């Protein structure tokens, strides 16, 4: 687990470093965010129930033209669901690449709308409960590591502070079991700070 945390921290540091280098040429706004997820699993899992999870990460807004941005970053996401007596708790590093538009609402206040694709990589997670006890989701081939989908969100920027809400709609089949389709579904609420 320590290796995964070091890997995730290194990846975040490299991403922030690369963005800072590019910020000399292109207007880039960096930030951090954290929030709660309301997650479930779709596809063939019809009785999957929502469960509360969490996320945190770094953000980068790259100005294209007036009010139009590429909004990206790197998130640590916990997702999953409860299915009967088993809880699924996958952890991902997620990279969104959305197009965002920021509407001026007044002095230092903007409404933000964004949508686009995301990709994510499973870095850990286990099942809890059930007859088999605790199984490692990715090492025991319950889930595939790579996931992708689309994300859409809305938020408000108050000066340097942000509040946002959105939804991740997984398109990739993450099931490691042949003939079964499983897809991530995740609603979220975040707060953040821009630098």
VOBANU-7354 format. One record per residue (C-alpha): residue in one letter; x, y, z negated. Coordinates in Angstrom, 1 decimal. Example, Ala and Ser with C-alpha at 12.3 -4.5 7.8 and 13.67 -1.06 7.14 Angstrom:
VOBANU-7354
@marpa:A px:12.3 py:-4.5 pz:-7.8 .
@marpa:S px:13.7 py:-1.1 pz:-7.1 .
***
This chain:
VOBANU-7354
@marpa:X px:0.0 py:0.0 pz:0.0 .
@marpa:X px:2.9 py:2.4 pz:-0.8 .
@marpa:X px:4.3 py:1.9 pz:2.7 .
@marpa:X px:0.9 py:2.9 pz:4.2 .
@marpa:X px:0.7 py:6.0 pz:2.1 .
@marpa:X px:4.3 py:7.0 pz:3.1 .
@marpa:X px:3.5 py:6.3 pz:6.7 .
@marpa:X px:0.3 py:8.4 pz:6.6 .
@marpa:X px:2.2 py:11.3 pz:4.8 .
@marpa:X px:5.0 py:11.1 pz:7.4 .
@marpa:X px:2.5 py:11.2 pz:10.3 .
@marpa:X px:0.7 py:14.2 pz:8.8 .
@marpa:X px:4.1 py:16.0 pz:8.3 .
@marpa:X px:5.1 py:15.3 pz:11.9 .
@marpa:X px:1.8 py:16.5 pz:13.2 .
@marpa:X px:1.9 py:19.8 pz:11.2 .
@marpa:X px:5.5 py:20.3 pz:12.3 .
@marpa:X px:4.7 py:19.8 pz:16.0 .
@marpa:X px:1.8 py:22.2 pz:15.7 .
@marpa:X px:4.0 py:24.9 pz:14.1 .
@marpa:X px:6.5 py:24.7 pz:16.9 .
@marpa:X px:3.8 py:25.2 pz:19.5 .
@marpa:X px:2.2 py:28.0 pz:17.5 .
@marpa:X px:5.0 py:30.3 pz:18.6 .
@marpa:X px:3.6 py:30.3 pz:22.2 .
@marpa:X px:-0.1 py:29.6 pz:21.7 .
@marpa:X px:-2.4 py:31.1 pz:19.0 .
@marpa:X px:-2.9 py:28.2 pz:16.5 .
@marpa:X px:-4.7 py:28.4 pz:13.2 .
@marpa:X px:-3.8 py:25.6 pz:10.7 .
@marpa:X px:-5.8 py:24.5 pz:7.8 .
@marpa:X px:-6.6 py:21.7 pz:5.3 .
@marpa:X px:-10.0 py:20.2 pz:4.5 .
@marpa:X px:-11.6 py:17.6 pz:2.3 .
@marpa:X px:-15.1 py:16.2 pz:2.0 .
@marpa:X px:-17.6 py:13.4 pz:1.5 .
@marpa:X px:-18.7 py:10.8 pz:4.1 .
@marpa:X px:-22.0 py:9.0 pz:4.3 .
@marpa:X px:-21.0 py:5.9 pz:6.2 .
@marpa:X px:-22.6 py:2.7 pz:7.6 .
@marpa:X px:-21.9 py:0.1 pz:10.3 .
@marpa:X px:-24.1 py:-0.2 pz:13.4 .
@marpa:X px:-24.3 py:-2.7 pz:16.2 .
@marpa:X px:-25.4 py:-6.3 pz:15.2 .
@marpa:X px:-25.5 py:-5.5 pz:11.5 .
@marpa:X px:-29.1 py:-4.6 pz:11.2 .
@marpa:X px:-29.3 py:-4.6 pz:7.3 .
@marpa:X px:-26.2 py:-2.4 pz:6.8 .
@marpa:X px:-26.8 py:0.2 pz:4.1 .
@marpa:X px:-25.1 py:3.7 pz:3.8 .
@marpa:X px:-22.4 py:4.2 pz:1.3 .
@marpa:X px:-20.5 py:7.3 pz:0.0 .
@marpa:X px:-16.9 py:7.6 pz:1.0 .
@marpa:X px:-14.4 py:10.5 pz:1.3 .
@marpa:X px:-12.0 py:12.2 pz:3.7 .
@marpa:X px:-9.2 py:14.7 pz:3.8 .
@marpa:X px:-6.8 py:16.1 pz:6.4 .
@marpa:X px:-5.1 py:18.9 pz:8.3 .
@marpa:X px:-6.7 py:20.9 pz:11.0 .
@marpa:X px:-5.5 py:22.9 pz:14.0 .
@marpa:X px:-7.6 py:25.3 pz:16.1 .
@marpa:X px:-5.9 py:26.2 pz:19.4 .
@marpa:X px:-7.4 py:29.3 pz:21.1 .
@marpa:X px:-8.1 py:28.8 pz:24.8 .
@marpa:X px:-10.0 py:32.0 pz:25.7 .
@marpa:X px:-12.2 py:34.3 pz:23.6 .
@marpa:X px:-14.1 py:32.3 pz:21.1 .
@marpa:X px:-13.3 py:28.9 pz:22.8 .
@marpa:X px:-11.0 py:26.5 pz:21.0 .
@marpa:X px:-9.5 py:23.0 pz:21.1 .
@marpa:X px:-10.1 py:21.8 pz:17.5 .
@marpa:X px:-8.0 py:18.9 pz:16.4 .
@marpa:X px:-5.9 py:17.7 pz:13.4 .
@marpa:X px:-5.3 py:14.4 pz:11.5 .
@marpa:X px:-7.7 py:13.0 pz:9.0 .
@marpa:X px:-7.5 py:10.2 pz:6.4 .
@marpa:X px:-11.0 py:8.7 pz:6.5 .
@marpa:X px:-12.7 py:6.1 pz:4.4 .
@marpa:X px:-15.7 py:4.5 pz:6.0 .
@marpa:X px:-17.7 py:1.3 pz:5.6 .
@marpa:X px:-21.1 py:0.0 pz:4.5 .
@marpa:X px:-22.8 py:-2.3 pz:2.1 .
@marpa:X px:-24.4 py:-5.4 pz:3.7 .
@marpa:X px:-26.3 py:-7.6 pz:1.2 .
@marpa:X px:-23.8 py:-8.3 pz:-1.6 .
@marpa:X px:-20.6 py:-7.3 pz:0.3 .
@marpa:X px:-19.1 py:-3.9 pz:0.6 .
@marpa:X px:-16.8 py:-3.1 pz:3.5 .
@marpa:X px:-14.2 py:-0.4 pz:2.8 .
@marpa:X px:-12.0 py:0.4 pz:5.8 .
@marpa:X px:-9.5 py:3.3 pz:5.8 .
@marpa:X px:-8.5 py:5.1 pz:9.0 .
@marpa:X px:-6.2 py:7.8 pz:10.3 .
@marpa:X px:-8.4 py:9.7 pz:12.7 .
@marpa:X px:-7.5 py:12.2 pz:15.4 .
@marpa:X px:-10.4 py:14.3 pz:16.8 .
@marpa:X px:-10.0 py:16.3 pz:20.0 .
@marpa:X px:-13.1 py:18.5 pz:20.2 .
@marpa:X px:-14.0 py:21.7 pz:22.1 .
@marpa:X px:-15.3 py:24.4 pz:19.7 .
@marpa:X px:-17.0 py:27.7 pz:20.2 .
@marpa:X px:-17.0 py:30.3 pz:17.4 .
@marpa:X px:-19.9 py:32.8 pz:17.3 .
@marpa:X px:-19.3 py:36.1 pz:15.4 .
@marpa:X px:-22.0 py:36.6 pz:12.8 .
@marpa:X px:-20.6 py:39.6 pz:11.0 .
@marpa:X px:-17.6 py:40.8 pz:9.2 .
@marpa:X px:-15.2 py:37.8 pz:8.8 .
@marpa:X px:-18.1 py:35.3 pz:9.3 .
@marpa:X px:-18.4 py:32.9 pz:12.3 .
@marpa:X px:-20.7 py:30.0 pz:13.2 .
@marpa:X px:-18.7 py:27.1 pz:14.7 .
@marpa:X px:-20.1 py:24.4 pz:17.0 .
@marpa:X px:-17.8 py:21.6 pz:18.3 .
@marpa:X px:-18.0 py:18.3 pz:20.0 .
@marpa:X px:-15.7 py:15.8 pz:21.7 .
@marpa:X px:-13.9 py:12.4 pz:21.3 .
@marpa:X px:-12.0 py:10.9 pz:18.5 .
@marpa:X px:-9.6 py:7.9 pz:18.1 .
@marpa:X px:-8.7 py:6.2 pz:14.9 .
@marpa:X px:-6.4 py:3.5 pz:13.6 .
@marpa:X px:-7.2 py:1.3 pz:10.7 .
@marpa:X px:-4.5 py:1.4 pz:8.0 .
@marpa:X px:-6.1 py:-0.6 pz:5.2 .
@marpa:X px:-9.2 py:-1.7 pz:3.4 .
@marpa:X px:-10.9 py:-4.7 pz:1.9 .
@marpa:X px:-14.2 py:-6.3 pz:1.4 .
@marpa:X px:-15.7 py:-6.5 pz:-2.1 .
@marpa:X px:-18.1 py:-9.1 pz:-3.3 .
@marpa:X px:-19.7 py:-12.0 pz:-1.5 .
@marpa:X px:-18.7 py:-15.7 pz:-1.6 .
@marpa:X px:-15.2 py:-15.0 pz:-0.1 .
@marpa:X px:-14.3 py:-12.4 pz:-2.7 .
@marpa:X px:-11.8 py:-9.7 pz:-1.5 .
@marpa:X px:-10.6 py:-10.0 pz:2.1 .
@marpa:X px:-8.3 py:-7.6 pz:3.9 .
@marpa:X px:-10.3 py:-6.1 pz:6.8 .
@marpa:X px:-7.6 py:-5.7 pz:9.3 .
@marpa:X px:-5.1 py:-8.5 pz:8.3 .
@marpa:X px:-7.8 py:-11.1 pz:8.1 .
@marpa:X px:-9.2 py:-10.1 pz:11.5 .
@marpa:X px:-12.6 py:-9.0 pz:10.2 .
@marpa:X px:-12.2 py:-5.6 pz:12.0 .
@marpa:X px:-10.0 py:-4.5 pz:14.8 .
@marpa:X px:-7.6 py:-1.7 pz:14.0 .
@marpa:X px:-8.4 py:0.7 pz:16.9 .
@marpa:X px:-11.7 py:2.6 pz:17.0 .
@marpa:X px:-12.9 py:5.4 pz:19.2 .
@marpa:X px:-16.1 py:7.4 pz:19.6 .
@marpa:X px:-17.5 py:10.9 pz:19.8 .
@marpa:X px:-17.9 py:13.5 pz:17.1 .
@marpa:X px:-20.1 py:16.6 pz:16.9 .
@marpa:X px:-20.3 py:19.2 pz:14.2 .
@marpa:X px:-21.4 py:22.6 pz:13.0 .
@marpa:X px:-19.7 py:24.9 pz:10.5 .
@marpa:X px:-19.3 py:28.4 pz:9.1 .
@marpa:X px:-16.1 py:30.2 pz:8.5 .
@marpa:X px:-16.1 py:32.9 pz:5.8 .
@marpa:X px:-12.7 py:34.6 pz:6.3 .
@marpa:X px:-10.2 py:31.8 pz:5.5 .
@marpa:X px:-12.7 py:29.4 pz:3.9 .
@marpa:X px:-14.8 py:26.9 pz:5.9 .
@marpa:X px:-17.8 py:24.7 pz:5.4 .
@marpa:X px:-18.7 py:22.0 pz:7.9 .
@marpa:X px:-21.0 py:19.1 pz:8.6 .
@marpa:X px:-21.0 py:16.6 pz:11.4 .
@marpa:X px:-21.4 py:13.1 pz:12.7 .
@marpa:X px:-19.0 py:10.4 pz:14.0 .
@marpa:X px:-20.6 py:8.0 pz:16.5 .
@marpa:X px:-18.3 py:5.0 pz:17.0 .
@marpa:X px:-18.4 py:3.6 pz:20.5 .
@marpa:X px:-15.6 py:1.0 pz:20.1 .
@marpa:X px:-16.6 py:-2.5 pz:19.0 .
@marpa:X px:-14.5 py:-2.9 pz:15.8 .
@marpa:X px:-15.6 py:-6.5 pz:15.1 .
@marpa:X px:-12.9 py:-9.1 pz:14.9 .
@marpa:X px:-15.5 py:-11.9 pz:15.3 .
@marpa:X px:-16.1 py:-13.1 pz:18.9 .
@marpa:X px:-19.6 py:-12.3 pz:20.1 .
@marpa:X px:-20.4 py:-9.8 pz:17.4 .
@marpa:X px:-20.7 py:-6.0 pz:17.8 .
@marpa:X px:-19.9 py:-3.7 pz:15.0 .
@marpa:X px:-19.6 py:0.1 pz:15.3 .
@marpa:X px:-18.8 py:2.9 pz:12.8 .
@marpa:X px:-21.4 py:5.5 pz:11.9 .
@marpa:X px:-20.4 py:8.4 pz:9.7 .
@marpa:X px:-22.0 py:11.6 pz:8.6 .
@marpa:X px:-19.8 py:14.1 pz:6.7 .
@marpa:X px:-19.7 py:17.4 pz:4.8 .
@marpa:X px:-16.4 py:19.2 pz:4.4 .
@marpa:X px:-14.9 py:22.3 pz:2.8 .
@marpa:X px:-11.6 py:23.8 pz:3.9 .
@marpa:X px:-9.1 py:26.6 pz:4.0 .
@marpa:X px:-7.4 py:28.2 pz:7.1 .
@marpa:X px:-3.9 py:29.6 pz:6.9 .
***
